Amino acid sequence: MAFRIGHHPNNLHLHLAALWPGAFASMNPEFIAYPEGRDTAEKLVRGEFDIGGTGSTPPILAASSGLSVSYIAASAPRPANGAILVWKAGGIETLADLKDKAVALVDGSFLTYFLAKRLEEAGLSLTDIQRRDMAPVPSRDALKDGTVAAWVAMAPHLEQSLPSGEFRVLAHCGDLIPNRSLFWTIDERGISSAAAADFSGELERLGNEIAADPEKAALLLSKDGDEAERRAWTRVVSGRNWRVAAVGSAVLREQQAEADTLFKHGDLATKLTIQTTSDKEI
């Protein structure tokens, strides 16, 4: 029986796994493509695949909806994978200037958590701004034409947009939040502990191969003949820590902190307690 792995463009580990020769070969993989990480919970419920990878927020929202989430593996933190951008001539100088303004982002992703934590630094909440749930390219266009005052961007769109000189970084992600990729499932998919360990091991092996050959990864990720995109992907891949390990208490504490923050900002209806049966450390 095939082990079905869901992948979408914003999770580079699994997106590259679907393109990388021999990835997960020992598990008889079937790679199922889907548009974005926020759909992961729904597709797991439907049984379209057995495991997926997202940022930190989708599994929290899934658990908040009543699903039995199981965390399998986690990447290293990604401090360079997000930033709040503003138009240079747009008049936004500080985070406090975003009060009552429209901000574009992929809402319900890790970008929501990142934005919440940065707004707290200015004494603001998510309810003090107008969130616009928009894909990256429309977000960039909306920032250009003044429809929004800021754009919460992530790789590779962040790296692709900055060289134009049109935008200014209002706030980097940095180490404000862990910003890991998390690989998770729900109990209804019936993944055994042995399969979970095999998945983590294969993901770790893939990460080592990607880190050893970023040019190969960039070529697989870029459109044929698009040299600018290939160079941007090379920077993204080369600058990323591809380490992966099984989930343990440190990651779960991070998830609990995020759940508490989202509850405080009103994005969760009730307080959530993150639970798992794993006792491994990362």
MOHU-V501865 format. One record per pair of residues at least 4 apart in sequence whose C-alpha atoms are under 8 Angstrom apart, sorted by sequence separation. I is the first residue (numbers start at 1). GAP is how many residues later the second one is. If there is no record, write none. Layout:
I & GAP
I & GAP
This chain:
7 & 4
8 & 4
11 & 4
12 & 4
13 & 4
14 & 4
15 & 4
16 & 4
17 & 4
24 & 4
25 & 4
35 & 4
36 & 4
39 & 4
40 & 4
41 & 4
42 & 4
43 & 4
44 & 4
54 & 4
56 & 4
57 & 4
58 & 4
59 & 4
60 & 4
61 & 4
62 & 4
63 & 4
86 & 4
87 & 4
93 & 4
94 & 4
95 & 4
97 & 4
98 & 4
107 & 4
108 & 4
109 & 4
110 & 4
111 & 4
112 & 4
113 & 4
114 & 4
115 & 4
116 & 4
117 & 4
118 & 4
119 & 4
120 & 4
124 & 4
125 & 4
126 & 4
134 & 4
135 & 4
136 & 4
137 & 4
138 & 4
139 & 4
140 & 4
141 & 4
142 & 4
143 & 4
153 & 4
154 & 4
155 & 4
156 & 4
157 & 4
158 & 4
159 & 4
162 & 4
173 & 4
185 & 4
186 & 4
187 & 4
191 & 4
192 & 4
193 & 4
194 & 4
195 & 4
196 & 4
197 & 4
198 & 4
199 & 4
200 & 4
201 & 4
202 & 4
203 & 4
204 & 4
205 & 4
206 & 4
207 & 4
208 & 4
209 & 4
210 & 4
213 & 4
214 & 4
215 & 4
216 & 4
217 & 4
218 & 4
219 & 4
222 & 4
226 & 4
227 & 4
228 & 4
229 & 4
230 & 4
231 & 4
232 & 4
233 & 4
234 & 4
235 & 4
236 & 4
247 & 4
248 & 4
249 & 4
250 & 4
251 & 4
252 & 4
253 & 4
254 & 4
255 & 4
256 & 4
257 & 4
258 & 4
259 & 4
260 & 4
261 & 4
262 & 4
263 & 4
264 & 4
10 & 5
18 & 5
24 & 5
34 & 5
43 & 5
44 & 5
54 & 5
62 & 5
63 & 5
87 & 5
92 & 5
98 & 5
106 & 5
107 & 5
119 & 5
120 & 5
126 & 5
134 & 5
142 & 5
143 & 5
153 & 5
162 & 5
191 & 5
247 & 5
262 & 5
263 & 5
8 & 6
9 & 6
17 & 6
43 & 6
44 & 6
63 & 6
86 & 6
92 & 6
105 & 6
106 & 6
119 & 6
142 & 6
143 & 6
161 & 6
162 & 6
210 & 6
223 & 6
262 & 6
263 & 6
7 & 7
8 & 7
17 & 7
44 & 7
62 & 7
105 & 7
119 & 7
143 & 7
210 & 7
222 & 7
223 & 7
263 & 7
6 & 8
7 & 8
143 & 8
222 & 8
263 & 8
5 & 9
116 & 9
221 & 9
259 & 9
59 & 10
116 & 10
7 & 11
115 & 11
140 & 11
219 & 11
222 & 11
260 & 11
40 & 12
139 & 12
218 & 12
221 & 12
259 & 12
260 & 12
18 & 13
40 & 13
218 & 13
259 & 13
40 & 14
218 & 15
32 & 16
37 & 16
38 & 16
217 & 16
218 & 16
256 & 16
32 & 17
37 & 17
41 & 17
136 & 17
217 & 17
256 & 17
37 & 18
40 & 18
41 & 18
256 & 18
215 & 19
218 & 19
255 & 19
38 & 20
137 & 20
214 & 20
217 & 20
37 & 21
41 & 21
136 & 21
252 & 22
95 & 23
96 & 23
214 & 23
252 & 23
3 & 24
5 & 24
7 & 24
95 & 24
107 & 24
214 & 24
2 & 25
3 & 25
4 & 25
5 & 25
6 & 25
7 & 25
8 & 25
99 & 25
107 & 25
2 & 26
3 & 26
4 & 26
5 & 26
6 & 26
7 & 26
8 & 26
9 & 26
10 & 26
11 & 26
96 & 26
103 & 26
105 & 26
107 & 26
211 & 26
1 & 27
2 & 27
3 & 27
4 & 27
5 & 27
6 & 27
7 & 27
8 & 27
9 & 27
10 & 27
95 & 27
96 & 27
102 & 27
103 & 27
104 & 27
105 & 27
106 & 27
107 & 27
210 & 27
211 & 27
2 & 28
4 & 28
6 & 28
8 & 28
96 & 28
100 & 28
101 & 28
102 & 28
103 & 28
104 & 28
105 & 28
106 & 28
8 & 29
82 & 29
99 & 29
100 & 29
101 & 29
102 & 29
103 & 29
104 & 29
105 & 29
106 & 29
99 & 30
100 & 30
102 & 30
104 & 30
105 & 30
106 & 30
211 & 30
248 & 30
249 & 30
84 & 31
98 & 31
105 & 31
211 & 31
247 & 31
248 & 31
249 & 31
250 & 31
251 & 31
210 & 32
248 & 32
249 & 32
250 & 32
247 & 33
248 & 33
249 & 33
6 & 34
105 & 34
208 & 34
246 & 34
247 & 34
248 & 34
104 & 35
207 & 35
208 & 35
246 & 35
247 & 35
207 & 36
246 & 36
115 & 37
207 & 37
245 & 37
14 & 38
104 & 38
204 & 38
14 & 39
104 & 39
204 & 39
204 & 40
111 & 41
203 & 41
204 & 41
11 & 42
111 & 42
6 & 43
11 & 43
111 & 43
4 & 44
5 & 44
6 & 44
10 & 44
11 & 44
104 & 44
200 & 44
201 & 44
4 & 45
5 & 45
6 & 45
7 & 45
102 & 45
103 & 45
200 & 45
3 & 46
4 & 46
5 & 46
6 & 46
7 & 46
102 & 46
103 & 46
104 & 46
105 & 46
106 & 46
200 & 46
3 & 47
4 & 47
5 & 47
6 & 47
61 & 47
101 & 47
102 & 47
103 & 47
104 & 47
105 & 47
101 & 48
102 & 48
103 & 48
104 & 48
105 & 48
103 & 49
197 & 49
58 & 50
57 & 51
58 & 51
98 & 51
57 & 52
58 & 52
98 & 52
56 & 53
57 & 53
118 & 53
55 & 54
56 & 54
55 & 55
57 & 56
87 & 56
90 & 56
86 & 57
87 & 57
92 & 57
90 & 59
114 & 59
117 & 59
117 & 60
87 & 62
114 & 62
86 & 63
87 & 63
114 & 63
86 & 64
113 & 64
85 & 65
86 & 65
84 & 66
85 & 66
84 & 67
85 & 67
84 & 68
85 & 68
83 & 69
84 & 69
110 & 69
160 & 69
38 & 70
82 & 70
83 & 70
38 & 71
82 & 71
83 & 71
37 & 72
82 & 72
160 & 72
81 & 73
82 & 73
159 & 73
81 & 74
83 & 75
95 & 75
82 & 76
94 & 76
95 & 76
156 & 76
178 & 76
81 & 77
93 & 77
156 & 77
159 & 77
88 & 78
87 & 79
88 & 79
87 & 80
88 & 80
156 & 80
86 & 81
87 & 81
155 & 81
85 & 82
86 & 82
85 & 83
86 & 83
85 & 84
86 & 84
84 & 85
85 & 85
83 & 86
84 & 86
85 & 86
83 & 87
84 & 87
83 & 88
84 & 88
83 & 89
84 & 89
82 & 90
83 & 90
82 & 91
80 & 92
81 & 92
82 & 92
80 & 93
79 & 94
80 & 94
79 & 95
78 & 96
79 & 96
79 & 97
79 & 98
81 & 98
79 & 99
78 & 100
79 & 100
77 & 101
78 & 101
77 & 102
78 & 102
77 & 103
76 & 104
77 & 104
75 & 105
76 & 105
74 & 106
75 & 106
74 & 107
75 & 107
74 & 108
73 & 109
74 & 109
72 & 110
73 & 110
71 & 111
72 & 111
73 & 111
71 & 112
72 & 112
71 & 113
72 & 113
70 & 114
71 & 114
69 & 115
70 & 115
69 & 116
70 & 116
69 & 117
70 & 117
68 & 118
69 & 118
67 & 119
68 & 119
68 & 120
56 & 123
55 & 124
56 & 124
72 & 124
55 & 125
56 & 125
59 & 125
55 & 126
56 & 126
54 & 127
55 & 127
73 & 127
53 & 128
54 & 128
72 & 128
53 & 129
54 & 129
53 & 130
52 & 131
53 & 131
51 & 132
52 & 132
51 & 133
52 & 133
51 & 134
50 & 135
127 & 138
50 & 139
126 & 139
127 & 139
125 & 140
44 & 141
45 & 141
50 & 141
44 & 142
47 & 142
45 & 143
117 & 144
44 & 145
113 & 145
116 & 145
116 & 146
113 & 148
113 & 149
116 & 149
78 & 162
78 & 163
77 & 164
76 & 165
76 & 166
75 & 167
76 & 167
75 & 168
76 & 168
75 & 169
11 & 170
74 & 170
75 & 170
27 & 171
73 & 171
74 & 171
27 & 172
73 & 172
74 & 172
73 & 173
74 & 173
72 & 174
73 & 174
24 & 175
72 & 175
71 & 176
74 & 177
24 & 178
23 & 179
24 & 179
23 & 183
17 & 189
13 & 190
13 & 193
13 & 194
60 & 195
20 & 197
56 & 199
60 & 199
20 & 200
16 & 201
19 & 201
57 & 201
16 & 204
64 & 204
16 & 205
71 & 205
64 & 206
70 & 206
61 & 207
64 & 208
74 & 208
63 & 209
